[in-house]
Amino acid sequence: DRAKVDIQRNEADMSGDVRISDISSNLVADSAHLNFESGSAQMNNVEVFFADGDYRLFAAQADREPGDAYTLKDAVLSTCHCPDDDRCLPWSLRADEAEITRDGYGETWDTVLAVHDIPVLYLPYLIFPAKTERQSGLLPASFGGGRKSGLDLQLPLYLVLGESSDMTFTMEYESNV
């Protein structure tokens, strides 16, 4: 709705219905301060959508640094597509603080996994890939056991073999007692 551009400093202050788009992302915010030279920005009440990877971010405050590195406060993260203006995501991570580097990794603190806005799991710290390409690596382990079967531990390994093929190996340990 309102913008003030300082050509000498290569900066802009915007407020109201702020919308910024490029070929791979869309950003909507209540207010933003941008430095066009460095690419850094400080934004309030922001929603960001990255087409590559289908990532959606909502945050009360967001700082963007060069290299698509974001620091978020009161953040909601998801890869779900919902009807326009619907923030009831099928699943989301809600975090007090988050740091995410696009095509890198994300870290969150005081995180809650929510399913349709219902808290399911609390995680004090979480690290995850924020990449647009599939990546080989270990998947979450599972374990169990009983009085007769002893301990059962499974550790799956996911391997990307090509653009349209992959494989999962599961290493398993079983004990008798």
C-alpha positions in Angstrom: 0.0 0.0 0.0 2.9 2.4 0.8 6.5 2.4 -0.1 9.5 4.7 0.4 12.5 4.0 -1.8 16.0 5.5 -1.0 17.9 5.3 -4.4 21.2 6.4 -2.9 21.2 3.7 -0.2 19.5 1.2 -2.5 16.8 0.4 0.2 13.0 0.4 0.5 10.6 0.5 3.3 7.1 -0.9 2.5 3.9 -1.3 4.5 0.4 -2.5 3.9 -0.2 -5.2 1.4 3.5 -6.0 0.5 3.9 -8.5 -2.3 7.3 -9.6 -3.7 7.6 -12.3 -6.4 10.3 -13.8 -8.6 10.4 -16.8 -10.8 10.6 -19.3 -7.9 9.0 -17.6 -4.9 6.1 -15.4 -3.7 6.2 -13.3 -0.5 3.3 -11.5 1.2 3.9 -9.3 4.3 2.4 -6.5 6.4 5.7 -4.6 6.3 9.2 -5.0 4.9 12.6 -3.3 4.8 14.7 -4.3 1.8 18.2 -3.8 0.7 18.3 -4.3 -3.0 22.1 -4.5 -3.2 22.6 -7.3 -0.6 19.2 -9.0 -0.9 18.7 -8.8 2.8 15.2 -8.0 4.2 13.4 -7.6 7.5 9.7 -8.5 7.3 6.7 -8.7 9.7 3.7 -11.0 9.5 5.1 -12.7 6.4 4.0 -15.7 4.3 6.6 -17.1 1.8 6.0 -19.8 -0.8 8.9 -21.5 -2.6 7.7 -23.3 -5.8 10.8 -25.5 -5.9 10.1 -28.0 -3.1 6.7 -26.6 -2.4 7.8 -25.0 0.9 5.5 -22.6 2.8 6.6 -20.4 5.7 4.5 -18.2 7.9 6.2 -16.0 10.5 5.5 -13.1 12.8 9.0 -11.8 12.0 11.5 -12.9 9.3 15.0 -11.8 8.4 16.4 -12.7 5.0 20.1 -12.8 4.4 21.9 -13.2 1.1 21.9 -16.8 -0.1 18.2 -17.3 0.8 19.0 -17.8 4.5 16.0 -17.0 6.8 15.7 -16.4 10.5 12.1 -16.7 11.7 10.2 -16.0 14.9 6.9 -17.6 15.7 7.0 -19.7 12.5 4.8 -22.3 10.8 6.4 -24.5 8.2 4.8 -26.9 5.8 4.9 -28.4 2.3 1.1 -28.8 2.0 -1.1 -27.0 -0.5 -4.4 -25.7 0.9 -7.2 -23.7 -0.7 -6.5 -20.0 -0.8 -6.6 -18.3 2.5 -6.8 -21.6 4.4 -4.2 -21.8 7.1 -5.5 -25.1 8.6 -2.7 -27.2 7.1 -2.9 -31.0 7.1 0.5 -31.0 8.9 2.9 -28.3 10.0 5.9 -27.6 12.2 5.3 -24.7 14.6 8.4 -23.3 16.1 9.3 -20.4 18.4 12.5 -19.9 16.3 13.7 -21.3 13.0 16.7 -20.8 10.7 16.3 -22.1 7.2 18.7 -21.9 4.3 17.0 -22.7 1.0 18.7 -25.7 -0.7 20.4 -26.3 2.6 19.1 -27.2 6.0 16.6 -26.0 8.5 16.8 -25.8 12.3 13.9 -25.2 14.6 13.7 -24.7 18.4 10.7 -25.4 20.7 8.9 -27.1 17.8 5.5 -28.8 17.8 4.4 -31.1 15.0 0.7 -30.4 14.4 -1.8 -32.3 12.4 -4.8 -30.2 11.4 -3.8 -27.6 14.1 -3.8 -30.3 16.8 -0.4 -30.6 18.6 1.0 -34.2 18.2 4.7 -34.1 19.2 7.0 -31.6 20.9 10.6 -31.4 19.9 13.0 -29.1 21.7 15.3 -29.0 18.6 14.9 -30.3 15.0 17.2 -30.3 12.0 15.9 -31.2 8.6 16.9 -30.9 4.9 15.4 -27.9 3.1 16.4 -29.0 -0.4 14.6 -29.2 -3.6 16.3 -32.4 -4.8 15.9 -35.8 -3.2 18.8 -36.8 -1.0 20.2 -40.2 0.2 20.4 -40.7 3.9 19.3 -42.5 7.0 15.6 -42.5 7.9 14.2 -42.6 11.4 15.0 -45.8 13.4 12.3 -47.9 14.9 12.7 -50.3 17.9 10.5 -52.5 19.9 10.4 -55.8 21.6 8.6 -58.1 24.0 9.2 -60.6 26.8 9.8 -63.5 24.3 11.3 -61.8 21.3 13.8 -59.5 23.0 15.0 -56.3 21.4 14.2 -55.5 17.7 16.0 -52.5 16.1 15.6 -51.3 12.5 17.5 -48.6 10.8 16.5 -47.8 7.2 18.8 -46.3 4.6 17.3 -44.4 1.7 19.3 -44.3 -1.6 18.6 -42.1 -4.6 19.5 -44.1 -7.7 18.4 -41.7 -10.3 15.8 -39.1 -11.3 12.9 -41.5 -11.0 14.3 -44.4 -9.0 15.3 -45.0 -5.4 15.9 -47.9 -3.0 15.5 -48.4 0.8 17.6 -50.9 2.7 16.7 -51.7 6.3 19.3 -53.0 8.7 17.8 -55.0 11.5 19.1 -56.3 14.8 17.1 -58.8 16.8 18.1 -60.3 20.2 16.5 -63.4 21.9 16.4 -61.8 25.4 
